[in-house]
């Protein structure tokens, strides 16, 4: 039976999927749901010094968690900054991954880093000079916004400065990009460019802001469950 592995974005943790997980677990077609804490985040906040954490550490954490849990037939889902981790995980575990879902992710060109992309793109949050925390919460009610902002943490610098050696996963693994139409962190035009860059097999739209896992957990879960049919 299919399983889900959920990978959070920058400054977040496995906690961000709390409203989505029970909606996936409750489906009889799903064998397991694993929300990963990347090094330097959540339960792994102090696993390693922030300045020592690398993109390779992110990849190893996800691969290791999947292997330790004995998961196969995995729908691998990543949000935002996780876009640079997913292709490497899929390449490491091609026989265990059934589908890769990119949820409003950043995916820089081959040989460039997330920071290169943020500096170069006029659509990036860096170029637009936005209040990132406010943009995370653009479609959240006050209580949910307080819950989210109170749990945001640091983001190790090295993964964002790492030149990527993979833009997408292996060609034999289907991929989907979920474009968040009300995203104020990564605007729809930015997301569309990145969906095309990774060669997403399909682009699915969801009327939600960047934190869709908090604002639209039911709708997001329904989108994700399409990949266990």
C-alpha positions in Angstrom: 0.0 0.0 0.0 1.2 3.5 -0.7 2.7 5.7 2.0 3.3 9.4 2.3 6.5 11.1 3.2 6.2 14.9 3.9 9.2 17.3 3.8 8.8 20.8 5.2 10.3 24.0 3.8 12.6 26.6 5.2 12.3 27.6 8.9 9.5 25.0 9.4 9.4 21.5 10.8 7.4 18.3 10.6 4.9 20.2 12.8 3.6 22.2 9.9 1.9 19.1 8.5 -0.2 18.5 11.7 -3.5 19.3 10.0 -2.8 17.3 6.9 -1.4 14.1 8.4 -4.7 12.8 10.0 -6.5 13.4 6.7 -4.1 11.2 4.9 -3.8 8.5 7.7 -7.6 8.3 7.7 -7.7 7.0 4.1 -7.8 3.2 4.0 -5.6 3.1 0.9 -2.7 4.7 2.8 -0.3 2.4 4.8 1.7 5.1 6.6 2.4 8.9 6.8 5.8 10.1 7.8 6.5 13.8 8.4 10.3 14.4 8.4 12.2 16.9 10.5 15.2 18.0 8.6 18.5 18.7 10.5 18.4 22.0 12.3 14.6 22.0 12.5 11.9 20.6 14.9 13.1 17.6 16.8 16.4 17.8 15.0 17.0 21.4 15.9 20.2 20.7 17.8 21.3 17.6 15.9 24.1 19.6 14.3 25.3 23.3 14.4 23.3 25.4 12.0 26.4 26.6 10.2 27.5 22.9 9.6 24.3 21.6 8.1 24.4 20.9 4.4 22.0 20.0 1.6 23.5 16.5 1.8 22.4 16.3 5.4 18.9 17.1 4.4 18.9 14.3 1.8 20.4 11.8 4.2 17.8 12.6 6.8 14.9 11.9 4.5 16.5 8.8 2.9 17.4 7.5 6.4 13.9 8.1 7.8 12.3 6.3 4.8 14.7 3.3 5.1 14.3 3.0 8.9 10.5 3.1 8.6 10.7 0.4 5.9 8.5 2.4 3.6 8.0 1.6 -0.1 5.6 2.8 -2.7 6.1 6.3 -1.4 4.4 9.5 -2.4 7.2 12.0 -1.7 5.8 15.5 -0.9 7.9 18.6 -0.4 7.1 22.3 0.3 8.9 25.4 -0.7 12.7 25.0 0.0 12.2 21.2 0.0 12.2 21.5 -3.8 16.0 21.1 -3.7 15.9 18.0 -1.6 13.2 16.0 -3.3 15.1 15.2 -6.6 18.1 13.8 -4.7 15.9 11.6 -2.5 14.1 10.3 -5.5 17.4 9.5 -7.2 18.7 7.7 -4.1 15.5 5.6 -3.7 14.0 5.2 -7.2 12.5 1.8 -6.4 10.7 3.1 -3.3 9.2 6.3 -4.7 6.0 6.1 -6.7 5.3 9.8 -7.2 7.0 13.1 -6.3 4.8 16.1 -5.4 6.3 19.6 -5.4 4.2 22.0 -3.3 5.0 25.6 -4.3 8.7 24.8 -4.4 11.8 26.7 -5.6 13.9 24.7 -8.0 17.0 26.6 -9.3 18.6 25.8 -12.6 21.4 23.2 -12.7 24.6 24.6 -11.2 22.8 27.4 -9.4 21.6 27.7 -5.8 18.4 28.8 -4.1 20.1 32.1 -3.2 21.3 32.6 -6.8 17.7 32.1 -7.9 16.3 34.5 -5.2 18.8 37.2 -6.2 18.2 36.8 -10.0 14.4 36.5 -10.2 12.3 39.7 -10.0 9.5 37.5 -8.7 11.4 36.2 -5.8 10.5 37.2 -2.2 14.0 38.7 -1.9 13.7 40.8 -4.9 10.2 42.0 -3.9 11.4 42.8 -0.4 8.3 41.3 1.3 7.7 40.6 4.9 8.2 36.9 4.7 6.4 36.0 8.0 3.4 38.0 7.0 3.4 36.4 3.5 3.5 32.9 5.2 0.3 33.9 6.9 -1.6 35.7 4.1 -4.6 33.4 4.2 -4.5 32.2 7.8 -6.9 33.3 10.5 -5.3 35.0 13.6 -5.1 31.9 15.7 -3.5 29.8 13.0 -1.1 32.6 12.1 -0.1 32.8 15.8 0.4 29.0 15.9 2.6 29.0 12.8 4.7 32.1 13.6 5.4 30.9 17.1 7.0 27.7 15.8 9.1 29.1 13.0 12.8 28.5 13.6 16.2 29.2 12.0 17.2 28.1 8.5 20.8 26.8 8.0 22.6 28.9 5.4 24.6 26.3 3.5 21.7 24.4 1.8 20.4 27.6 0.3 23.9 28.5 -1.0 24.6 25.0 -2.5 24.7 24.7 -6.3 22.3 22.0 -7.2 23.5 19.0 -9.2 19.9 17.7 -9.9 16.9 19.8 -10.9 14.4 16.9 -11.0 14.1 13.3 -10.0 14.7 10.3 -12.3 12.5 10.5 -15.5 10.8 7.2 -14.7 9.1 8.6 -11.5 6.0 10.7 -12.1 5.9 14.2 -10.7 3.4 16.8 -10.0 3.7 20.5 -9.1 0.9 21.9 -6.9 0.7 25.6 -7.8 -0.8 27.7 -4.9 -2.8 30.4 -6.6 -2.9 32.9 -3.7 0.8 32.4 -2.7 2.4 35.7 -1.6 5.8 34.2 -1.0 6.3 32.5 -4.4 3.8 34.1 -6.8 2.0 31.9 -9.3 4.2 33.1 -12.2 7.3 32.1 -10.3 5.8 28.7 -9.4 4.9 28.1 -13.0 8.4 28.8 -14.2 9.8 26.3 -11.6 7.2 23.7 -12.5 8.3 23.8 -16.1 12.0 23.7 -15.1 11.6 20.4 -13.3 9.5 19.0 -16.1 6.5 18.3 -13.9 4.2 15.7 -15.5 1.2 17.8 -14.4 0.5 21.1 -12.8 -2.4 21.1 -10.3 -3.8 24.4 -8.9 -5.0 25.0 -5.4 -6.7 28.3 -4.3 -4.5 28.8 -1.2 -1.6 30.8 0.1 1.9 29.6 0.8 0.9 27.8 4.0 -1.7 25.6 2.4 -1.1 22.8 4.9 -2.5 25.2 7.5 -5.1 27.2 5.6 -6.5 24.4 3.4 -5.5 21.1 4.9 -8.6 19.2 3.6 -8.3 20.5 0.1 -4.6 19.8 0.1 -5.0 16.3 1.4 -7.6 15.6 -1.3 -5.1 16.7 -4.0 -2.4 14.4 -2.5 -4.7 11.4 -2.2 -5.1 11.4 -5.9 -1.7 9.8 -6.1 -2.6 6.7 -4.1 -5.4 5.6 -6.5 
